[in-house]
Amino acid sequence: MKVVLENLTMKFKSPHVKGEEVTAVDHLNFEIPDGKLICLLGPSGCGKSTTLNLISGLETPTEGKIWFGDQDVTRLPPEERGVGLVFQNYALYPHLTVEQNIIFPLQNLKGDRKMTKEAMHQKAVEAAKLVQIDGLMERKPKELSGGQQQRVAIARALVKIPRVLLLDEPLSNLDARLRLQTREELRRIQRETGVTTIFVTHDQEEAMSISDQIVVMKAGKLHQAGKPQDVYDDPVNLFVAQFLGTPQINVFEGKVEQEKLWIGEEAVLDVPGRKDRQVWVGIRPEGFIPGDDGPFTCRMDRIEMMGRDVSIISSHPKMTGRCIRSIVSSDDHLPVGQEQVRFRLKPHKVFLFDRESEERV
């Protein structure tokens, strides 16, 4: 099911200032292709969960429209939209078994859609097998691990075969190892069912690893949408560049002068065709090549060995963060015992942003 958001806007009355409105979602326009997994990504308060609530019907937009295929569902109640919802806190009924929790949405079907007990049982078993909990059907939620409870919540959302599956921070309550396992399972389930899925998260690593497309949001606005690797490799502004990537991109004060990029007193890179201006310089951690002939000099701090790779920690007077983190191969020349480290830069890993607007130049 293709989902289209058209000038979607949501405004609330401010809880702090009488008569003032807060814009949670600001004229959002994008299309979610049929059968794809899309991640709404951004910091807390960016409007991603509100967007999900608008798509589900839990909130009514101030302006704009929501389309499921050719159907305008903007004013439809949630139960008529054919959506499945999975929340951060699982929201399982503690007094019901796993099977009863999964079946619960089917018990509310009426008219031609009403099902027999046998049919509901069969649907529950199919959903449970899909998320690999069919051996736990008689247990209560308190007898399950966090990951198992999350699978029950997903099975409950899938059992009525939704047109759109909506996931709101579904992995936040799991530990790191379980999060990794569960997100891989989510991807498998989405591919097997082919259901259009919208996944809300603030974890960019999570979003980049499982999604077909990401939508990066800030303050209710869409900043960039596209394939995860494309957005990482070609950020439109400083916010997107800083939000994507672990470790985070290194940012420096710099300037372009006579088609050369300067950081401090050093011309670190040729930038043919670029106009003279003050810029923010973003360099991905993997964009550094250590070597004694490098044009960019930093103060050496320490080296962190990480098995396959090495992290060189250094500093520079023009940096904006706490330190510079450079990820290099363990086969590279390492500045062990030196007070300074010199780098050459990979041009495709260096991004320039206007100093005032912070837009890519």
Residue pairs with C-beta under 8 A, 6 or more apart in sequence:
1 34
1 68
1 69
1 82
1 163
1 164
1 195
1 196
2 31
2 32
2 33
2 34
2 67
2 68
2 69
2 196
3 31
3 32
3 55
3 66
3 67
3 68
3 164
3 196
3 198
4 30
4 31
4 32
4 66
4 67
5 28
5 29
5 30
5 31
5 51
5 55
5 64
5 65
5 66
5 67
6 29
6 64
6 65
6 66
6 67
7 27
7 28
7 29
7 63
7 64
7 65
8 25
8 27
8 28
8 29
8 51
8 54
8 61
8 63
8 64
8 65
8 66
9 23
9 25
9 26
9 27
9 28
9 61
9 62
9 63
9 64
10 23
10 24
10 25
10 47
10 50
10 51
10 54
10 59
10 61
10 62
10 220
11 21
11 22
11 23
11 24
11 62
12 21
12 22
12 24
13 20
13 21
13 22
14 20
14 21
14 22
23 220
24 47
24 50
24 220
25 47
25 50
25 51
25 54
25 61
25 220
26 47
26 219
26 220
26 221
27 63
27 64
27 221
28 47
28 51
28 64
28 220
28 221
28 222
29 222
30 215
30 222
30 225
32 38
32 196
32 198
32 213
33 196
33 212
33 213
34 196
35 194
35 195
35 196
36 196
36 197
36 212
36 213
37 187
37 190
37 197
37 199
37 210
37 211
37 212
38 197
38 198
38 199
38 211
38 212
38 213
38 214
38 215
39 198
39 199
39 200
39 201
39 206
39 207
39 210
39 211
39 213
39 214
39 215
40 48
40 51
40 52
40 198
40 199
40 200
40 201
40 215
40 217
41 48
41 201
41 202
41 204
41 207
41 214
41 215
41 216
41 217
41 243
42 48
42 202
42 216
42 217
42 218
42 243
43 202
43 218
43 243
44 202
45 219
46 217
46 218
46 219
46 220
47 217
47 219
47 220
47 221
48 200
48 202
48 217
49 168
49 169
49 200
50 59
50 220
51 200
51 217
52 166
52 168
52 198
52 200
53 59
54 60
54 61
54 66
55 66
55 83
55 164
55 166
55 198
56 78
56 81
56 83
56 85
56 166
57 73
57 76
57 77
57 78
57 80
57 81
57 83
58 78
60 74
60 75
61 74
64 74
65 72
65 74
66 72
66 73
66 74
67 73
68 81
68 82
68 163
68 164
73 80
73 81
79 108
81 163
81 164
82 160
82 162
82 163
82 164
83 162
83 163
83 164
83 165
83 166
84 156
84 157
84 158
84 160
84 162
84 164
84 165
84 166
84 195
85 157
85 166
85 168
86 150
86 153
86 154
86 157
86 165
86 166
86 167
86 168
86 170
87 153
87 168
87 169
87 170
88 168
88 169
88 170
88 172
88 173
89 173
90 141
90 149
90 150
90 152
90 153
90 173
91 153
92 101
92 141
92 149
92 152
92 153
92 156
93 100
93 101
93 104
93 141
94 140
94 141
94 142
95 140
96 104
96 140
96 141
97 137
97 138
97 139
97 140
98 128
98 133
98 136
98 137
98 138
98 139
98 140
98 141
98 144
98 152
99 121
99 124
99 128
99 137
99 138
101 141
101 152
101 156
102 124
102 127
102 128
102 152
102 155
102 156
102 159
103 120
103 121
103 123
103 124
103 159
104 156
105 156
105 159
105 160
106 115
106 120
106 123
106 124
106 159
106 160
107 120
109 115
109 160
115 123
123 159
123 160
124 137
124 155
124 159
125 134
125 137
126 159
127 155
127 156
127 158
127 159
128 134
128 136
128 137
128 155
130 155
130 158
130 189
130 192
130 193
131 151
131 152
131 154
131 155
131 158
131 185
131 189
132 151
132 185
133 148
133 151
133 152
133 155
136 144
136 148
141 149
141 152
144 152
145 178
146 173
146 174
146 175
146 178
147 174
147 178
147 181
147 182
150 170
150 171
150 173
150 174
150 182
151 182
151 185
153 170
154 170
154 186
154 189
157 165
158 165
158 189
158 193
158 195
161 195
162 195
163 195
163 196
164 195
164 196
164 197
164 198
165 190
165 193
165 195
165 196
165 197
165 198
166 197
166 198
166 200
167 186
167 197
167 198
167 199
167 200
168 200
169 200
169 201
169 202
170 182
170 186
170 199
171 179
171 182
171 183
171 201
171 203
171 206
174 182
179 206
183 206
183 209
183 210
184 210
186 199
186 210
187 210
190 197
199 207
199 210
199 211
201 207
204 243
204 244
204 245
204 246
205 246
207 214
207 228
208 214
208 228
208 229
208 232
208 244
211 228
212 227
213 225
213 226
213 227
213 228
214 225
214 226
214 227
214 228
214 231
215 222
215 224
215 225
216 222
216 223
216 224
216 225
216 231
216 239
216 240
216 243
216 244
217 223
218 239
223 236
223 237
223 239
223 240
224 231
224 235
224 236
224 237
224 240
225 231
231 240
231 244
232 244
232 245
233 348
235 241
235 244
235 282
235 351
235 360
236 359
236 360
237 353
237 357
237 358
237 359
237 360
238 251
238 280
238 282
238 353
238 358
238 359
239 358
241 249
241 282
241 351
241 353
242 248
242 249
242 251
242 282
245 284
245 285
247 285
247 311
247 325
247 327
248 321
248 325
249 282
249 283
249 284
249 285
249 351
250 282
250 283
250 284
250 285
250 319
250 321
250 324
250 325
250 326
251 280
251 281
251 282
251 283
251 319
251 320
251 321
252 263
252 280
252 281
252 283
252 316
252 318
252 319
252 320
253 263
253 278
253 280
253 281
253 318
253 320
253 355
254 261
254 262
254 263
254 278
254 279
254 280
254 281
254 318
254 352
255 261
255 262
255 276
255 277
255 278
255 279
256 262
256 271
256 274
256 275
256 276
256 277
256 279
256 352
257 276
258 276
259 270
259 271
259 272
259 273
259 274
260 267
260 269
260 270
260 271
261 267
261 268
261 269
261 270
261 271
261 274
261 279
261 281
261 350
261 352
262 268
263 281
263 296
263 316
263 318
264 316
264 317
264 318
266 295
266 296
266 297
267 295
268 295
268 296
268 345
269 295
269 345
269 347
269 350
271 352
274 352
274 361
277 354
277 355
277 361
278 355
279 352
279 353
279 354
279 355
279 361
280 320
280 352
280 353
280 354
280 355
280 358
281 350
281 351
281 352
281 353
282 350
282 351
282 352
282 353
283 345
283 349
283 350
283 351
284 349
284 350
285 311
285 325
285 326
285 327
286 327
286 328
286 346
286 349
287 345
287 346
287 348
287 349
287 350
288 312
288 326
288 327
288 328
288 343
288 344
288 345
288 346
289 328
289 332
289 343
289 344
289 345
289 346
290 312
290 326
290 328
290 332
290 333
290 334
290 335
290 341
290 342
290 343
291 333
291 342
291 343
291 344
292 333
292 342
293 342
293 344
294 342
294 343
294 344
295 342
295 344
296 342
296 343
296 344
296 345
297 340
297 341
297 342
298 314
298 315
298 316
298 324
298 340
298 341
298 342
298 343
299 314
299 315
299 316
299 339
299 340
299 341
300 312
300 314
300 335
300 338
300 339
300 340
300 341
301 313
301 314
301 315
301 323
302 313
303 310
303 311
303 312
303 313
303 334
303 335
303 336
304 310
304 311
304 312
304 313
305 330
307 330
308 329
308 330
309 327
309 328
309 329
309 330
310 327
310 328
310 329
310 330
310 332
310 334
311 325
311 326
311 327
311 328
312 324
312 325
312 326
312 328
312 334
312 335
312 341
313 323
313 324
313 325
313 326
314 323
314 324
314 326
314 341
315 323
315 324
316 324
326 343
328 334
335 341
335 342
351 360
352 360
352 361
353 359
353 360
353 361
354 361
